[in-house]
């Protein structure tokens, strides 16, 4: 008989919906208006490195060139450790795959004052690498402080309610 730990170790890892990297700073620095799911063109070693869970979107941004193509720049996908001489460059530009209408819509909206396109998460969906991108507007410093204050107030309220519930039971 197998122990419970051995049975859990034998189960295959679900690669269908697996988050690799998240840009937490983007939600703090920007007010998210609209989100889109974009495919991403990768090389083989980049996919293998992502499947190991190695990536960072901390300095990443999205740009649209003159030809109407959307690119993910500044995302760090480290070299695959078991790769050969044809390994990829960690911070190269990667093409995002969206419908032409979606790219044109985003391009028109980013021309408006204060709007930008930022990557939020990098994940696998049904075995394909995807990037969640968002049309966002930069927050002012006082908006950031207000958001932090609201989060702290919510946490404090939950803490007090939890304490009162424990006292009522015991």
C-alpha positions as CSV (number, residue, x, y, z in Angstrom):
1,X,0.0,0.0,0.0
2,X,1.1,3.5,-0.7
3,X,1.1,6.2,2.0
4,X,-0.9,9.3,1.4
5,X,2.2,11.3,0.6
6,X,3.3,8.8,-2.0
7,X,-0.2,8.8,-3.7
8,X,-0.1,12.6,-3.9
9,X,3.4,12.5,-5.4
10,X,2.2,10.1,-8.1
11,X,-0.6,12.5,-9.3
12,X,0.4,14.5,-12.4
13,X,0.6,18.2,-12.1
14,X,-2.3,20.0,-13.7
15,X,-0.7,22.2,-16.4
16,X,-4.0,23.3,-17.9
17,X,-4.5,26.4,-15.8
18,X,-1.2,27.3,-14.1
19,X,-0.1,30.8,-13.2
20,X,3.6,31.5,-13.7
21,X,4.1,35.2,-12.8
22,X,2.0,38.1,-11.6
23,X,2.7,41.9,-11.7
24,X,1.4,43.0,-8.3
25,X,2.9,46.4,-8.7
26,X,0.6,47.2,-11.6
27,X,-2.5,46.9,-9.6
28,X,-1.0,49.3,-7.0
29,X,0.3,51.9,-9.5
30,X,-2.6,51.8,-12.0
31,X,-6.4,52.0,-12.1
32,X,-7.4,49.0,-14.3
33,X,-10.0,49.9,-16.8
34,X,-10.3,46.9,-19.1
35,X,-8.5,43.5,-19.3
36,X,-7.6,41.3,-22.3
37,X,-6.2,37.8,-22.7
38,X,-3.3,37.7,-25.3
39,X,-1.3,34.8,-26.6
40,X,2.5,35.1,-26.6
41,X,4.9,33.9,-29.2
42,X,7.7,32.0,-27.4
43,X,10.6,29.8,-28.3
44,X,11.0,26.2,-27.0
45,X,13.4,27.0,-24.2
46,X,11.2,29.9,-23.0
47,X,8.2,27.6,-22.7
48,X,10.3,25.1,-20.7
49,X,11.6,27.8,-18.4
50,X,8.0,29.0,-17.8
51,X,6.8,25.5,-17.1
52,X,9.4,25.5,-14.3
53,X,7.7,28.6,-12.9
54,X,10.5,31.0,-13.6
55,X,9.5,34.4,-14.9
56,X,9.1,38.0,-13.7
57,X,6.8,40.8,-15.0
58,X,8.1,43.4,-12.5
59,X,9.7,45.7,-15.2
60,X,7.5,44.6,-18.1
61,X,5.4,46.9,-20.3
62,X,3.5,46.6,-23.6
63,X,4.2,48.6,-26.7
64,X,2.5,48.9,-30.1
65,X,4.7,49.5,-33.1
66,X,4.0,51.3,-36.4
67,X,2.9,48.1,-38.1
68,X,0.1,47.5,-35.6
69,X,1.9,44.7,-33.7
70,X,1.9,44.5,-30.0
71,X,5.0,43.6,-28.0
72,X,5.8,42.6,-24.5
73,X,9.1,44.2,-23.4
74,X,11.1,43.9,-20.3
75,X,9.6,40.6,-19.1
76,X,12.3,38.4,-17.6
77,X,12.2,34.7,-18.6
78,X,15.5,33.3,-17.4
79,X,17.5,30.9,-19.6
80,X,16.4,27.3,-19.4
81,X,19.1,25.5,-17.4
82,X,19.2,22.4,-19.5
83,X,19.2,24.4,-22.8
84,X,22.0,24.2,-25.3
85,X,23.7,26.9,-27.4
86,X,20.4,28.0,-28.9
87,X,19.0,29.3,-25.5
88,X,16.9,32.5,-25.6
89,X,17.8,35.9,-24.4
90,X,16.1,36.5,-21.0
91,X,14.7,40.0,-21.7
92,X,14.0,40.0,-25.4
93,X,10.9,41.5,-27.0
94,X,8.1,39.0,-27.3
95,X,5.2,39.3,-29.7
96,X,1.7,39.4,-28.3
97,X,-1.1,37.7,-30.3
98,X,-4.4,39.5,-30.4
99,X,-7.0,40.2,-33.0
100,X,-6.3,43.2,-35.2
101,X,-9.5,45.0,-34.0
102,X,-8.4,44.6,-30.4
103,X,-5.0,46.0,-31.1
104,X,-6.5,49.0,-33.0
105,X,-8.9,49.6,-30.1
106,X,-6.1,49.6,-27.6
107,X,-3.9,51.8,-29.7
108,X,-6.7,54.4,-30.0
109,X,-7.3,54.3,-26.3
110,X,-3.6,54.6,-25.3
111,X,-3.4,57.8,-27.4
112,X,-5.8,59.3,-24.9
113,X,-4.1,61.1,-22.1
114,X,-2.8,59.0,-19.2
115,X,-3.7,55.6,-20.5
116,X,-1.2,52.7,-21.0
117,X,-1.2,49.0,-21.5
118,X,0.4,46.9,-18.7
119,X,0.8,43.1,-18.3
120,X,-0.9,41.7,-15.2
121,X,-0.3,38.0,-15.2
122,X,1.5,35.3,-17.2
123,X,-0.1,31.9,-17.1
124,X,-0.8,28.7,-19.0
125,X,-4.3,28.0,-20.2
126,X,-5.0,24.6,-21.8
127,X,-1.2,24.2,-22.4
128,X,-0.7,27.5,-24.1
129,X,1.1,30.5,-22.6
130,X,-1.1,33.5,-22.2
131,X,-0.6,37.1,-20.8
132,X,-3.4,39.1,-19.2
133,X,-2.9,42.7,-20.2
134,X,-4.9,45.7,-19.0
135,X,-5.7,49.1,-20.3
136,X,-4.8,51.2,-17.2
137,X,-4.6,54.8,-16.1
138,X,-1.8,55.9,-13.7
139,X,-2.9,56.6,-10.1
140,X,-1.9,59.7,-8.3
141,X,0.0,59.4,-5.0
142,X,-3.0,60.2,-2.9
143,X,-5.1,57.5,-4.7
144,X,-2.5,54.9,-3.8
145,X,-2.5,56.0,-0.1
146,X,-6.3,55.9,-0.1
147,X,-6.3,52.3,-1.5
148,X,-3.8,51.2,1.1
149,X,-5.9,52.8,3.8
150,X,-9.0,51.0,2.6
151,X,-7.2,47.6,2.5
152,X,-5.9,48.1,6.1
153,X,-9.4,49.1,7.3
154,X,-10.9,45.9,5.8
155,X,-8.2,43.7,7.4
156,X,-8.7,45.4,10.8
157,X,-12.5,44.9,10.5
158,X,-12.0,41.2,9.7
159,X,-9.6,40.8,12.6
160,X,-12.0,42.4,15.0
161,X,-14.9,40.2,13.8
162,X,-12.8,37.1,14.0
163,X,-11.8,38.0,17.6
164,X,-15.4,38.6,18.6
165,X,-16.6,35.3,17.1
166,X,-13.9,33.4,19.0
167,X,-14.9,35.1,22.2
168,X,-18.6,34.3,21.6
169,X,-17.8,30.6,21.1
170,X,-15.5,30.1,23.9
